[in-house]
Amino acid sequence: LAAKNHAHFVKNPYSQFRNGWTVEQVLQAPKITAQLTKFMCSPTSDGAACCIIASEDFVHAHGLENQAIEIVAQGLETDDPAAYDTKSAMEVAGYGMSKRCADNVFKDAGFADGEGRDLVGVVELHDCFSANKLITYPALGLCAPDEAHKMVERGDNTYGGKYVVNPSGGLEAKGHALGATDLGMHFYITSEHSIKLVIFGMQAPGLFDIPDKRGKFGLVHNIGIGGAVVVSLLCRPEFYKAGGIDGQARLGYNHAYECRPVTLADIDKVKSKKSSKFVLQHAKL
């Protein structure tokens, strides 16, 4: 699992590490616990992320149809006393609240119980440790309970399989910047970044074996132990239009493919007319 993540993040320009550790290197890394090595754990990270939420009227008024992503459904759940009354490590790590949240999100999106997962093409989930993935796969309904290991063995969590899970590299590979983690997941899942995964129906060649509707939805899962979880189901809106001006034209480069430091010149290109000179002159860029 960790090696898969480390293979995914190699081409992510925003990854904290880009070494591409092998299975052998992951297993030989220093032990953190009896079961986990250093490369199975998320690092100490620093970062920021931002999402702009707009109404459909705003999108049309500003000609943003080529950039719009629809929040089909979103849910928030907290854990309950039962999570601490049980001796189940899975419950303490958020299995129950993740399952409830995912089930409610798919229900809110109009799917019957247990349905809708086959229409998901790409997933960004909270994997601060490798073991979390084995808990979260069944919690989100990506596989049957107790069959997460079979999903991994089939390769259904990477390119060429049923889902592409954490193409960004995940928390343990691209980094875990705490407060920025959830919005960062939304950025990765809505961006055609340098991993070359084109989502929401514009799938990379050979990503899936049959030309069906899988890949229409993107699924985001973020968790905080002790405890809350957020799940988002995203897709291209029906009014989506390809082509046209985008952020690349304003910035001079595609920020999803290339990581550059932000400069004052960049801010001048996109800042609001009501921006504060006092604030900008104190920005540490």
DRENPA-3360 file (N, C-alpha, C; in nm, 2 decimals, always signed):
BEGIN
1 = LAAKNHAH = +0.08/-0.12/+0.00/+0.00/+0.00/+0.00/+0.09/+0.13/+0.00 ~ +0.19/+0.13/+0.09/+0.27/+0.25/+0.09/+0.35/+0.26/-0.04 ~ +0.40/+0.15/-0.09/+0.48/+0.16/-0.22/+0.39/+0.21/-0.33 ~ +0.26/+0.17/-0.33/+0.17/+0.22/-0.43/+0.16/+0.37/-0.43 ~ +0.14/+0.42/-0.31/+0.13/+0.57/-0.29/+0.26/+0.64/-0.33 ~ +0.37/+0.58/-0.30/+0.50/+0.64/-0.33/+0.52/+0.63/-0.48 ~ +0.46/+0.53/-0.55/+0.47/+0.53/-0.70/+0.38/+0.64/-0.76 ~ +0.27/+0.66/-0.70/+0.18/+0.76/-0.75/+0.23/+0.91/-0.74;
9 = FVKNPYSQ = +0.31/+0.94/-0.63/+0.34/+1.08/-0.61/+0.46/+1.12/-0.68 ~ +0.53/+1.03/-0.75/+0.66/+1.06/-0.82/+0.64/+1.17/-0.92 ~ +0.52/+1.18/-0.99/+0.50/+1.28/-1.09/+0.41/+1.39/-1.04 ~ +0.38/+1.39/-0.91/+0.30/+1.50/-0.85/+0.40/+1.62/-0.81 ~ +0.39/+1.73/-0.88/+0.48/+1.84/-0.86/+0.47/+1.90/-0.72 ~ +0.36/+1.87/-0.64/+0.34/+1.93/-0.51/+0.38/+1.83/-0.40 ~ +0.43/+1.72/-0.44/+0.46/+1.61/-0.33/+0.58/+1.66/-0.24 ~ +0.57/+1.63/-0.12/+0.67/+1.66/-0.02/+0.80/+1.58/-0.05;
17 = FRNGWTVE = +0.77/+1.45/-0.09/+0.88/+1.36/-0.13/+0.85/+1.31/-0.27 ~ +0.96/+1.28/-0.35/+0.93/+1.23/-0.48/+1.04/+1.12/-0.51 ~ +1.06/+1.03/-0.41/+1.16/+0.93/-0.42/+1.11/+0.80/-0.49 ~ +0.99/+0.77/-0.47/+0.94/+0.65/-0.53/+0.99/+0.52/-0.46 ~ +0.96/+0.51/-0.33/+1.01/+0.40/-0.26/+0.95/+0.26/-0.31 ~ +1.03/+0.16/-0.31/+0.99/+0.03/-0.35/+0.93/-0.05/-0.23 ~ +0.86/-0.16/-0.25/+0.81/-0.24/-0.14/+0.92/-0.28/-0.04 ~ +1.04/-0.32/-0.10/+1.15/-0.36/-0.01/+1.20/-0.24/+0.07;
25 = QVLQAPKI = +1.21/-0.12/+0.01/+1.25/-0.01/+0.09/+1.16/+0.03/+0.20 ~ +1.03/+0.02/+0.17/+0.93/+0.05/+0.27/+0.94/-0.04/+0.39 ~ +0.95/-0.17/+0.36/+0.96/-0.27/+0.46/+1.09/-0.26/+0.55 ~ +1.20/-0.21/+0.48/+1.33/-0.20/+0.55/+1.35/-0.07/+0.62 ~ +1.25/+0.02/+0.61/+1.26/+0.15/+0.68/+1.25/+0.13/+0.83 ~ +1.30/+0.23/+0.90/+1.30/+0.22/+1.05/+1.15/+0.19/+1.10 ~ +1.14/+0.11/+1.20/+1.02/+0.07/+1.26/+0.96/+0.19/+1.35 ~ +0.83/+0.22/+1.33/+0.76/+0.31/+1.41/+0.68/+0.24/+1.52;
33 = TAQLTKFM = +0.61/+0.13/+1.47/+0.54/+0.04/+1.56/+0.58/-0.10/+1.52 ~ +0.52/-0.20/+1.58/+0.55/-0.34/+1.54/+0.51/-0.36/+1.40 ~ +0.40/-0.29/+1.36/+0.34/-0.32/+1.22/+0.38/-0.21/+1.12 ~ +0.42/-0.09/+1.16/+0.44/+0.02/+1.07/+0.58/+0.06/+1.06 ~ +0.63/+0.09/+0.94/+0.76/+0.15/+0.93/+0.75/+0.30/+0.90 ~ +0.86/+0.37/+0.89/+0.86/+0.51/+0.87/+0.78/+0.55/+0.74 ~ +0.81/+0.47/+0.64/+0.75/+0.51/+0.51/+0.60/+0.47/+0.50 ~ +0.54/+0.41/+0.60/+0.40/+0.38/+0.61/+0.33/+0.49/+0.68;
41 = CSPTSDGA = +0.40/+0.59/+0.72/+0.34/+0.70/+0.80/+0.35/+0.83/+0.73 ~ +0.25/+0.92/+0.75/+0.26/+1.05/+0.69/+0.36/+1.13/+0.76 ~ +0.43/+1.22/+0.69/+0.54/+1.30/+0.75/+0.48/+1.43/+0.81 ~ +0.57/+1.50/+0.88/+0.53/+1.64/+0.92/+0.54/+1.73/+0.81 ~ +0.43/+1.80/+0.78/+0.42/+1.88/+0.65/+0.37/+2.02/+0.68 ~ +0.40/+2.10/+0.58/+0.35/+2.24/+0.58/+0.29/+2.27/+0.45 ~ +0.18/+2.34/+0.44/+0.12/+2.37/+0.31/-0.01/+2.44/+0.32 ~ -0.06/+2.48/+0.21/-0.19/+2.56/+0.21/-0.27/+2.51/+0.09;
49 = ACCIIASE = -0.40/+2.53/+0.10/-0.49/+2.50/-0.01/-0.61/+2.59/-0.01 ~ -0.67/+2.61/-0.12/-0.79/+2.70/-0.13/-0.89/+2.65/-0.24 ~ -1.01/+2.66/-0.20/-1.12/+2.63/-0.30/-1.22/+2.74/-0.30 ~ -1.27/+2.78/-0.42/-1.36/+2.88/-0.44/-1.50/+2.82/-0.47 ~ -1.60/+2.85/-0.39/-1.73/+2.79/-0.40/-1.82/+2.90/-0.46 ~ -1.89/+2.87/-0.57/-1.97/+2.97/-0.64/-2.11/+2.91/-0.68 ~ -2.20/+2.99/-0.70/-2.33/+2.95/-0.75/-2.33/+2.92/-0.90 ~ -2.42/+2.85/-0.95/-2.43/+2.82/-1.09/-2.45/+2.95/-1.17;
57 = DFVHAHGL = -2.52/+3.04/-1.12/-2.54/+3.17/-1.18/-2.41/+3.25/-1.20 ~ -2.33/+3.24/-1.09/-2.19/+3.30/-1.10/-2.11/+3.24/-1.20 ~ -2.11/+3.11/-1.21/-2.03/+3.04/-1.31/-2.06/+3.08/-1.45 ~ -2.19/+3.09/-1.48/-2.24/+3.13/-1.61/-2.21/+3.27/-1.64 ~ -2.22/+3.36/-1.54/-2.20/+3.50/-1.56/-2.05/+3.53/-1.59 ~ -1.96/+3.45/-1.54/-1.82/+3.47/-1.56/-1.76/+3.38/-1.66 ~ -1.84/+3.30/-1.73/-1.78/+3.21/-1.83/-1.69/+3.11/-1.78 ~ -1.72/+3.05/-1.67/-1.64/+2.95/-1.60/-1.68/+2.81/-1.62;
65 = ENQAIEIV = -1.76/+2.79/-1.73/-1.82/+2.65/-1.75/-1.71/+2.55/-1.77 ~ -1.59/+2.59/-1.82/-1.48/+2.49/-1.85/-1.40/+2.46/-1.72 ~ -1.43/+2.53/-1.61/-1.36/+2.50/-1.49/-1.45/+2.45/-1.37 ~ -1.58/+2.45/-1.39/-1.67/+2.42/-1.28/-1.67/+2.27/-1.25 ~ -1.67/+2.25/-1.12/-1.69/+2.11/-1.06/-1.81/+2.12/-0.97 ~ -1.90/+2.03/-0.98/-2.02/+2.02/-0.90/-2.00/+1.94/-0.78 ~ -2.04/+2.00/-0.66/-2.05/+1.92/-0.54/-2.19/+1.85/-0.54 ~ -2.19/+1.72/-0.58/-2.31/+1.65/-0.59/-2.37/+1.62/-0.46;
73 = AQGLETDD = -2.29/+1.59/-0.36/-2.34/+1.56/-0.23/-2.22/+1.57/-0.13 ~ -2.24/+1.61/-0.01/-2.13/+1.62/+0.09/-2.19/+1.60/+0.22 ~ -2.11/+1.53/+0.31/-2.16/+1.49/+0.44/-2.06/+1.51/+0.55 ~ -2.11/+1.54/+0.67/-2.02/+1.55/+0.79/-2.08/+1.46/+0.90 ~ -2.00/+1.38/+0.95/-2.04/+1.29/+1.06/-1.93/+1.30/+1.18 ~ -1.98/+1.28/+1.30/-1.89/+1.27/+1.41/-1.90/+1.13/+1.47 ~ -1.80/+1.09/+1.54/-1.81/+0.96/+1.61/-1.90/+0.97/+1.73 ~ -1.94/+0.86/+1.78/-2.03/+0.85/+1.89/-1.97/+0.78/+2.01;
81 = PAAYDTKS = -2.04/+0.78/+2.12/-1.98/+0.71/+2.24/-1.94/+0.57/+2.22 ~ -2.01/+0.50/+2.13/-1.99/+0.36/+2.10/-1.84/+0.34/+2.05 ~ -1.79/+0.44/+1.99/-1.65/+0.42/+1.93/-1.55/+0.41/+2.05 ~ -1.59/+0.46/+2.17/-1.49/+0.45/+2.28/-1.53/+0.35/+2.38 ~ -1.65/+0.29/+2.36/-1.70/+0.19/+2.45/-1.65/+0.05/+2.40 ~ -1.61/+0.05/+2.28/-1.57/-0.08/+2.21/-1.42/-0.10/+2.22 ~ -1.37/-0.22/+2.21/-1.23/-0.24/+2.20/-1.18/-0.25/+2.06 ~ -1.27/-0.21/+1.96/-1.23/-0.22/+1.82/-1.14/-0.11/+1.78;
89 = AMEVAGYG = -1.02/-0.13/+1.74/-0.93/-0.03/+1.69/-0.99/+0.04/+1.56 ~ -1.06/-0.04/+1.48/-1.12/+0.01/+1.36/-1.22/+0.12/+1.40 ~ -1.30/+0.11/+1.50/-1.40/+0.21/+1.54/-1.33/+0.33/+1.59 ~ -1.23/+0.31/+1.67/-1.15/+0.43/+1.72/-1.09/+0.51/+1.61 ~ -1.05/+0.43/+1.50/-0.98/+0.50/+1.39/-1.08/+0.55/+1.29 ~ -1.21/+0.54/+1.32/-1.31/+0.61/+1.24/-1.39/+0.53/+1.14 ~ -1.38/+0.40/+1.15/-1.45/+0.32/+1.05/-1.60/+0.35/+1.05 ~ -1.66/+0.34/+1.17/-1.81/+0.36/+1.18/-1.86/+0.49/+1.12;
97 = MSKRCADN = -1.80/+0.60/+1.16/-1.84/+0.73/+1.11/-1.81/+0.75/+0.97 ~ -1.70/+0.69/+0.92/-1.67/+0.70/+0.77/-1.78/+0.63/+0.69 ~ -1.82/+0.51/+0.74/-1.92/+0.44/+0.67/-2.06/+0.51/+0.67 ~ -2.10/+0.56/+0.78/-2.22/+0.64/+0.79/-2.22/+0.76/+0.70 ~ -2.11/+0.83/+0.70/-2.10/+0.95/+0.62/-2.10/+0.91/+0.47 ~ -2.03/+0.81/+0.43/-2.03/+0.77/+0.29/-2.17/+0.73/+0.24 ~ -2.23/+0.64/+0.33/-2.36/+0.59/+0.29/-2.46/+0.71/+0.28 ~ -2.45/+0.81/+0.36/-2.55/+0.92/+0.36/-2.52/+1.01/+0.23;
105 = VFKDAGFA = -2.39/+1.02/+0.20/-2.36/+1.10/+0.08/-2.41/+1.04/-0.05 ~ -2.39/+0.91/-0.06/-2.45/+0.84/-0.18/-2.60/+0.84/-0.18 ~ -2.66/+0.83/-0.07/-2.81/+0.84/-0.06/-2.85/+0.98/-0.10 ~ -2.78/+1.08/-0.05/-2.82/+1.22/-0.09/-2.80/+1.24/-0.24 ~ -2.71/+1.17/-0.30/-2.69/+1.19/-0.44/-2.79/+1.11/-0.53 ~ -2.88/+1.04/-0.46/-2.99/+0.97/-0.53/-2.97/+0.82/-0.55 ~ -2.87/+0.76/-0.49/-2.84/+0.62/-0.51/-2.91/+0.54/-0.40 ~ -2.95/+0.42/-0.44/-3.00/+0.33/-0.34/-2.89/+0.27/-0.25;
113 = DGEGRDLV = -2.93/+0.21/-0.14/-2.83/+0.16/-0.05/-2.73/+0.07/-0.12 ~ -2.60/+0.10/-0.09/-2.49/+0.02/-0.15/-2.46/+0.05/-0.29 ~ -2.53/+0.14/-0.36/-2.51/+0.16/-0.50/-2.43/+0.29/-0.52 ~ -2.38/+0.31/-0.64/-2.31/+0.43/-0.68/-2.16/+0.42/-0.68 ~ -2.11/+0.33/-0.61/-1.96/+0.32/-0.61/-1.90/+0.28/-0.74 ~ -1.97/+0.20/-0.82/-1.91/+0.17/-0.95/-1.90/+0.28/-1.05 ~ -1.96/+0.40/-1.01/-1.96/+0.51/-1.10/-1.84/+0.61/-1.05 ~ -1.77/+0.57/-0.95/-1.66/+0.64/-0.90/-1.53/+0.60/-0.97;
121 = GVVELHDC = -1.46/+0.69/-1.03/-1.33/+0.66/-1.10/-1.21/+0.69/-1.02 ~ -1.21/+0.79/-0.93/-1.09/+0.83/-0.86/-1.13/+0.87/-0.72 ~ -1.04/+0.84/-0.63/-1.07/+0.86/-0.48/-0.94/+0.93/-0.42 ~ -0.97/+1.03/-0.34/-0.86/+1.08/-0.25/-0.92/+1.05/-0.10 ~ -0.85/+0.97/-0.03/-0.89/+0.93/+0.10/-0.78/+0.96/+0.21 ~ -0.83/+0.97/+0.33/-0.74/+1.00/+0.44/-0.65/+0.88/+0.48 ~ -0.53/+0.88/+0.44/-0.44/+0.77/+0.47/-0.32/+0.81/+0.54 ~ -0.34/+0.87/+0.66/-0.22/+0.91/+0.74/-0.13/+0.80/+0.77;
129 = FSANKLIT = -0.18/+0.68/+0.78/-0.10/+0.56/+0.79/-0.15/+0.45/+0.69 ~ -0.06/+0.37/+0.65/-0.10/+0.27/+0.55/-0.22/+0.18/+0.60 ~ -0.23/+0.15/+0.73/-0.33/+0.07/+0.78/-0.47/+0.14/+0.76 ~ -0.47/+0.27/+0.76/-0.60/+0.34/+0.74/-0.67/+0.30/+0.61 ~ -0.59/+0.28/+0.51/-0.66/+0.24/+0.38/-0.74/+0.11/+0.39 ~ -0.68/+0.02/+0.46/-0.75/-0.11/+0.48/-0.88/-0.10/+0.55 ~ -0.89/+0.01/+0.64/-1.01/+0.04/+0.71/-1.11/+0.12/+0.62 ~ -1.05/+0.21/+0.55/-1.14/+0.30/+0.47/-1.20/+0.25/+0.35;
137 = YPALGLCA = -1.13/+0.16/+0.28/-1.18/+0.10/+0.15/-1.32/+0.04/+0.18 ~ -1.34/-0.05/+0.28/-1.48/-0.10/+0.30/-1.57/+0.00/+0.36 ~ -1.52/+0.09/+0.44/-1.60/+0.20/+0.50/-1.67/+0.28/+0.40 ~ -1.60/+0.31/+0.29/-1.65/+0.39/+0.18/-1.74/+0.31/+0.08 ~ -1.73/+0.18/+0.10/-1.81/+0.09/+0.01/-1.74/+0.05/-0.11 ~ -1.61/+0.07/-0.12/-1.53/+0.04/-0.24/-1.51/-0.11/-0.25 ~ -1.52/-0.18/-0.14/-1.51/-0.33/-0.14/-1.60/-0.38/-0.02 ~ -1.62/-0.51/-0.02/-1.70/-0.57/+0.08/-1.62/-0.57/+0.21;
145 = PDEAHKMV = -1.68/-0.58/+0.33/-1.61/-0.58/+0.46/-1.52/-0.70/+0.46 ~ -1.40/-0.68/+0.51/-1.30/-0.79/+0.53/-1.24/-0.83/+0.39 ~ -1.26/-0.75/+0.29/-1.20/-0.78/+0.16/-1.11/-0.67/+0.10 ~ -1.06/-0.59/+0.19/-0.97/-0.48/+0.14/-0.85/-0.54/+0.09 ~ -0.80/-0.64/+0.15/-0.67/-0.70/+0.10/-0.69/-0.76/-0.04 ~ -0.81/-0.81/-0.07/-0.83/-0.87/-0.20/-0.84/-0.75/-0.31 ~ -0.89/-0.64/-0.27/-0.89/-0.52/-0.35/-0.75/-0.48/-0.39 ~ -0.66/-0.48/-0.29/-0.52/-0.45/-0.31/-0.46/-0.55/-0.40;
153 = ERGDNTYG = -0.48/-0.68/-0.38/-0.42/-0.78/-0.46/-0.46/-0.78/-0.60 ~ -0.58/-0.74/-0.63/-0.63/-0.73/-0.77/-0.58/-0.60/-0.84 ~ -0.52/-0.51/-0.76/-0.48/-0.38/-0.82/-0.60/-0.29/-0.84 ~ -0.70/-0.30/-0.77/-0.82/-0.22/-0.79/-0.81/-0.09/-0.72 ~ -0.69/-0.05/-0.67/-0.67/+0.08/-0.61/-0.57/+0.16/-0.68 ~ -0.54/+0.13/-0.81/-0.44/+0.20/-0.88/-0.47/+0.20/-1.03 ~ -0.39/+0.26/-1.11/-0.41/+0.27/-1.25/-0.43/+0.13/-1.31 ~ -0.54/+0.12/-1.40/-0.57/-0.01/-1.46/-0.67/-0.09/-1.38;
161 = GKYVVNPS = -0.70/-0.05/-1.26/-0.79/-0.12/-1.17/-0.93/-0.05/-1.17 ~ -1.01/-0.10/-1.08/-1.15/-0.04/-1.07/-1.15/+0.10/-1.03 ~ -1.06/+0.14/-0.93/-1.05/+0.28/-0.89/-0.90/+0.32/-0.89 ~ -0.88/+0.45/-0.90/-0.75/+0.50/-0.88/-0.76/+0.57/-0.74 ~ -0.69/+0.52/-0.64/-0.70/+0.57/-0.51/-0.58/+0.65/-0.48 ~ -0.60/+0.78/-0.44/-0.49/+0.87/-0.40/-0.38/+0.88/-0.51 ~ -0.43/+0.93/-0.63/-0.33/+0.95/-0.74/-0.23/+1.06/-0.70 ~ -0.26/+1.14/-0.60/-0.17/+1.25/-0.55/-0.05/+1.19/-0.48;
169 = GGLEAKGH = -0.07/+1.07/-0.43/+0.03/+1.00/-0.35/-0.01/+0.99/-0.21 ~ -0.13/+1.05/-0.17/-0.18/+1.03/-0.04/-0.11/+1.11/+0.07 ~ -0.16/+1.10/+0.19/-0.10/+1.18/+0.29/+0.04/+1.13/+0.33 ~ +0.06/+1.00/+0.32/+0.19/+0.95/+0.36/+0.30/+0.97/+0.26 ~ +0.26/+1.01/+0.14/+0.36/+1.03/+0.03/+0.37/+1.18/-0.01 ~ +0.26/+1.24/-0.05/+0.26/+1.38/-0.09/+0.27/+1.48/+0.03 ~ +0.23/+1.43/+0.15/+0.24/+1.51/+0.27/+0.10/+1.53/+0.33 ~ +0.11/+1.56/+0.46/-0.01/+1.58/+0.54/-0.01/+1.71/+0.61;
177 = ALGATDLG = -0.05/+1.82/+0.55/-0.04/+1.95/+0.60/-0.16/+1.99/+0.69 ~ -0.22/+1.89/+0.76/-0.32/+1.90/+0.85/-0.44/+1.99/+0.80 ~ -0.44/+2.12/+0.84/-0.55/+2.21/+0.81/-0.58/+2.22/+0.66 ~ -0.47/+2.20/+0.58/-0.49/+2.21/+0.43/-0.52/+2.08/+0.37 ~ -0.52/+1.97/+0.44/-0.53/+1.84/+0.38/-0.66/+1.82/+0.30 ~ -0.77/+1.85/+0.36/-0.90/+1.82/+0.30/-0.92/+1.91/+0.17 ~ -0.89/+2.04/+0.18/-0.90/+2.12/+0.06/-0.80/+2.07/-0.05 ~ -0.68/+2.03/+0.00/-0.58/+1.98/-0.10/-0.63/+1.86/-0.17;
185 = MHFYITSE = -0.71/+1.77/-0.10/-0.76/+1.65/-0.17/-0.86/+1.70/-0.27 ~ -0.94/+1.80/-0.25/-1.04/+1.85/-0.35/-0.96/+1.90/-0.47 ~ -0.85/+1.97/-0.44/-0.77/+2.02/-0.55/-0.72/+1.91/-0.64 ~ -0.66/+1.81/-0.58/-0.61/+1.70/-0.66/-0.71/+1.62/-0.74 ~ -0.83/+1.61/-0.68/-0.93/+1.52/-0.74/-1.00/+1.60/-0.85 ~ -0.99/+1.73/-0.86/-1.05/+1.81/-0.96/-0.95/+1.87/-1.06 ~ -0.83/+1.83/-1.05/-0.73/+1.88/-1.14/-0.67/+1.77/-1.23 ~ -0.65/+1.81/-1.35/-0.58/+1.72/-1.45/-0.43/+1.75/-1.43;
193 = HSIKLVIF = -0.38/+1.69/-1.32/-0.24/+1.73/-1.29/-0.14/+1.64/-1.35 ~ -0.01/+1.65/-1.32/+0.09/+1.58/-1.39/+0.09/+1.43/-1.38 ~ +0.01/+1.37/-1.30/+0.00/+1.23/-1.29/-0.07/+1.18/-1.42 ~ -0.13/+1.27/-1.49/-0.19/+1.23/-1.62/-0.32/+1.16/-1.61 ~ -0.38/+1.16/-1.49/-0.51/+1.11/-1.47/-0.62/+1.21/-1.51 ~ -0.70/+1.19/-1.61/-0.80/+1.29/-1.64/-0.93/+1.23/-1.60 ~ -0.99/+1.30/-1.50/-1.11/+1.24/-1.44/-1.24/+1.29/-1.49 ~ -1.35/+1.24/-1.43/-1.48/+1.28/-1.45/-1.52/+1.26/-1.60;
201 = GMQAPGLF = -1.50/+1.13/-1.65/-1.54/+1.09/-1.78/-1.44/+1.11/-1.89 ~ -1.33/+1.19/-1.86/-1.23/+1.21/-1.96/-1.11/+1.12/-1.92 ~ -1.13/+0.99/-1.92/-1.03/+0.90/-1.86/-0.91/+0.88/-1.94 ~ -0.80/+0.86/-1.87/-0.67/+0.83/-1.94/-0.69/+0.70/-2.02 ~ -0.62/+0.68/-2.14/-0.63/+0.56/-2.22/-0.59/+0.44/-2.13 ~ -0.68/+0.34/-2.14/-0.65/+0.21/-2.07/-0.67/+0.21/-1.92 ~ -0.73/+0.32/-1.87/-0.76/+0.33/-1.73/-0.86/+0.22/-1.69 ~ -0.96/+0.21/-1.77/-1.06/+0.10/-1.74/-1.07/+0.01/-1.86;
209 = DIPDKRGK = -1.11/-0.11/-1.83/-1.11/-0.22/-1.93/-1.23/-0.20/-2.03 ~ -1.34/-0.15/-1.98/-1.46/-0.14/-2.07/-1.51/+0.01/-2.07 ~ -1.56/+0.05/-2.18/-1.60/+0.19/-2.19/-1.74/+0.22/-2.13 ~ -1.74/+0.22/-2.00/-1.87/+0.25/-1.94/-1.86/+0.38/-1.86 ~ -1.95/+0.41/-1.77/-1.96/+0.54/-1.71/-1.87/+0.55/-1.59 ~ -1.80/+0.45/-1.55/-1.71/+0.46/-1.44/-1.61/+0.58/-1.46 ~ -1.58/+0.65/-1.36/-1.50/+0.77/-1.37/-1.58/+0.90/-1.37 ~ -1.71/+0.88/-1.37/-1.80/+1.00/-1.37/-1.78/+1.08/-1.24;
217 = FGLVHNIG = -1.76/+1.01/-1.13/-1.76/+1.08/-1.00/-1.62/+1.07/-0.94 ~ -1.59/+1.17/-0.86/-1.47/+1.17/-0.78/-1.51/+1.17/-0.63 ~ -1.44/+1.09/-0.55/-1.48/+1.08/-0.41/-1.37/+1.13/-0.32 ~ -1.40/+1.21/-0.22/-1.31/+1.27/-0.13/-1.35/+1.23/+0.02 ~ -1.25/+1.18/+0.09/-1.27/+1.14/+0.23/-1.16/+1.20/+0.32 ~ -1.20/+1.27/+0.42/-1.11/+1.33/+0.52/-1.16/+1.31/+0.66 ~ -1.07/+1.28/+0.75/-1.11/+1.24/+0.88/-1.02/+1.30/+0.99 ~ -1.07/+1.33/+1.10/-1.00/+1.38/+1.22/-1.04/+1.29/+1.34;
225 = IGGAVVVS = -0.94/+1.22/+1.39/-0.97/+1.12/+1.50/-1.01/+1.20/+1.62 ~ -1.13/+1.15/+1.68/-1.18/+1.21/+1.80/-1.26/+1.34/+1.79 ~ -1.36/+1.36/+1.71/-1.35/+1.30/+1.58/-1.46/+1.34/+1.49 ~ -1.42/+1.36/+1.37/-1.52/+1.39/+1.26/-1.47/+1.35/+1.13 ~ -1.56/+1.33/+1.03/-1.53/+1.29/+0.90/-1.61/+1.37/+0.80 ~ -1.55/+1.40/+0.68/-1.62/+1.47/+0.58/-1.60/+1.39/+0.45 ~ -1.71/+1.36/+0.38/-1.71/+1.29/+0.25/-1.77/+1.38/+0.14 ~ -1.71/+1.39/+0.03/-1.76/+1.47/-0.08/-1.77/+1.38/-0.21;
233 = LLCRPEFY = -1.88/+1.40/-0.28/-1.90/+1.33/-0.41/-1.90/+1.44/-0.52 ~ -1.81/+1.44/-0.61/-1.79/+1.55/-0.71/-1.81/+1.50/-0.85 ~ -1.84/+1.58/-0.94/-1.85/+1.55/-1.08/-1.85/+1.67/-1.17 ~ -1.83/+1.66/-1.30/-1.85/+1.77/-1.39/-1.99/+1.80/-1.40 ~ -2.03/+1.92/-1.40/-2.17/+1.96/-1.42/-2.22/+1.93/-1.56 ~ -2.35/+1.92/-1.57/-2.41/+1.89/-1.71/-2.38/+2.01/-1.81 ~ -2.36/+2.13/-1.76/-2.33/+2.24/-1.85/-2.18/+2.26/-1.88 ~ -2.10/+2.16/-1.83/-1.96/+2.17/-1.86/-1.92/+2.19/-2.00;
241 = KAGGIDGQ = -1.83/+2.28/-2.03/-1.78/+2.31/-2.17/-1.63/+2.30/-2.17 ~ -1.58/+2.22/-2.26/-1.43/+2.21/-2.27/-1.38/+2.33/-2.34 ~ -1.25/+2.36/-2.32/-1.18/+2.47/-2.39/-1.21/+2.61/-2.32 ~ -1.16/+2.71/-2.38/-1.18/+2.85/-2.32/-1.06/+2.89/-2.23 ~ -1.07/+3.01/-2.18/-0.97/+3.07/-2.10/-0.97/+3.00/-1.96 ~ -0.86/+2.97/-1.90/-0.85/+2.92/-1.77/-0.74/+2.99/-1.69 ~ -0.71/+2.93/-1.57/-0.61/+2.99/-1.49/-0.47/+3.00/-1.55 ~ -0.44/+2.91/-1.65/-0.31/+2.91/-1.72/-0.29/+3.04/-1.79;
249 = ARLGYNHA = -0.40/+3.09/-1.85/-0.39/+3.21/-1.93/-0.36/+3.33/-1.84 ~ -0.41/+3.33/-1.72/-0.39/+3.44/-1.62/-0.25/+3.43/-1.56 ~ -0.21/+3.31/-1.52/-0.08/+3.30/-1.45/+0.04/+3.28/-1.54 ~ +0.01/+3.23/-1.66/+0.12/+3.21/-1.76/+0.17/+3.07/-1.75 ~ +0.12/+2.98/-1.67/+0.16/+2.84/-1.66/+0.04/+2.76/-1.60 ~ +0.04/+2.63/-1.61/-0.06/+2.55/-1.56/-0.02/+2.50/-1.41 ~ -0.08/+2.56/-1.31/-0.04/+2.53/-1.18/-0.07/+2.39/-1.13 ~ -0.15/+2.32/-1.21/-0.18/+2.18/-1.18/-0.07/+2.09/-1.23;
257 = YECRPVTL = +0.01/+2.13/-1.32/+0.12/+2.05/-1.38/+0.26/+2.10/-1.32 ~ +0.26/+2.22/-1.27/+0.39/+2.27/-1.23/+0.38/+2.35/-1.10 ~ +0.47/+2.33/-1.01/+0.47/+2.39/-0.88/+0.57/+2.51/-0.88 ~ +0.52/+2.63/-0.87/+0.61/+2.74/-0.86/+0.57/+2.82/-0.74 ~ +0.67/+2.89/-0.68/+0.64/+2.98/-0.57/+0.55/+3.10/-0.61 ~ +0.46/+3.14/-0.53/+0.38/+3.26/-0.56/+0.46/+3.39/-0.55 ~ +0.45/+3.47/-0.64/+0.52/+3.60/-0.64/+0.42/+3.72/-0.63 ~ +0.47/+3.84/-0.60/+0.38/+3.95/-0.60/+0.33/+3.98/-0.74;
265 = ADIDKVKS = +0.41/+3.95/-0.84/+0.36/+3.97/-0.98/+0.24/+3.88/-1.00 ~ +0.24/+3.75/-0.95/+0.13/+3.66/-0.97/+0.00/+3.72/-0.90 ~ +0.02/+3.78/-0.78/-0.09/+3.83/-0.71/-0.15/+3.95/-0.78 ~ -0.06/+4.03/-0.84/-0.11/+4.15/-0.92/-0.20/+4.10/-1.03 ~ -0.18/+3.98/-1.09/-0.26/+3.94/-1.20/-0.40/+3.89/-1.16 ~ -0.42/+3.85/-1.04/-0.54/+3.79/-1.00/-0.61/+3.86/-0.88 ~ -0.55/+3.96/-0.82/-0.60/+4.02/-0.69/-0.73/+4.09/-0.72 ~ -0.80/+4.10/-0.61/-0.93/+4.18/-0.62/-0.90/+4.33/-0.62;
273 = KKSSKFVL = -0.99/+4.41/-0.68/-0.97/+4.55/-0.69/-0.98/+4.61/-0.55 ~ -1.03/+4.53/-0.45/-1.05/+4.58/-0.32/-0.94/+4.52/-0.23 ~ -0.83/+4.47/-0.29/-0.72/+4.41/-0.21/-0.65/+4.52/-0.12 ~ -0.59/+4.47/-0.02/-0.53/+4.56/+0.08/-0.38/+4.57/+0.05 ~ -0.33/+4.69/+0.02/-0.18/+4.71/+0.00/-0.11/+4.68/+0.13 ~ -0.17/+4.72/+0.25/-0.11/+4.69/+0.38/-0.08/+4.55/+0.40 ~ -0.18/+4.46/+0.37/-0.17/+4.32/+0.39/-0.06/+4.26/+0.29 ~ -0.07/+4.30/+0.16/+0.02/+4.25/+0.06/+0.16/+4.28/+0.09;
281 = QHAKL = +0.19/+4.40/+0.14/+0.33/+4.44/+0.16/+0.39/+4.36/+0.28 ~ +0.31/+4.30/+0.36/+0.36/+4.22/+0.47/+0.36/+4.07/+0.44 ~ +0.32/+4.03/+0.32/+0.31/+3.89/+0.28/+0.46/+3.84/+0.26 ~ +0.48/+3.72/+0.32/+0.62/+3.66/+0.31/+0.62/+3.57/+0.18 ~ +0.67/+3.63/+0.07/+0.67/+3.55/-0.05/+0.81/+3.54/-0.10;
% end
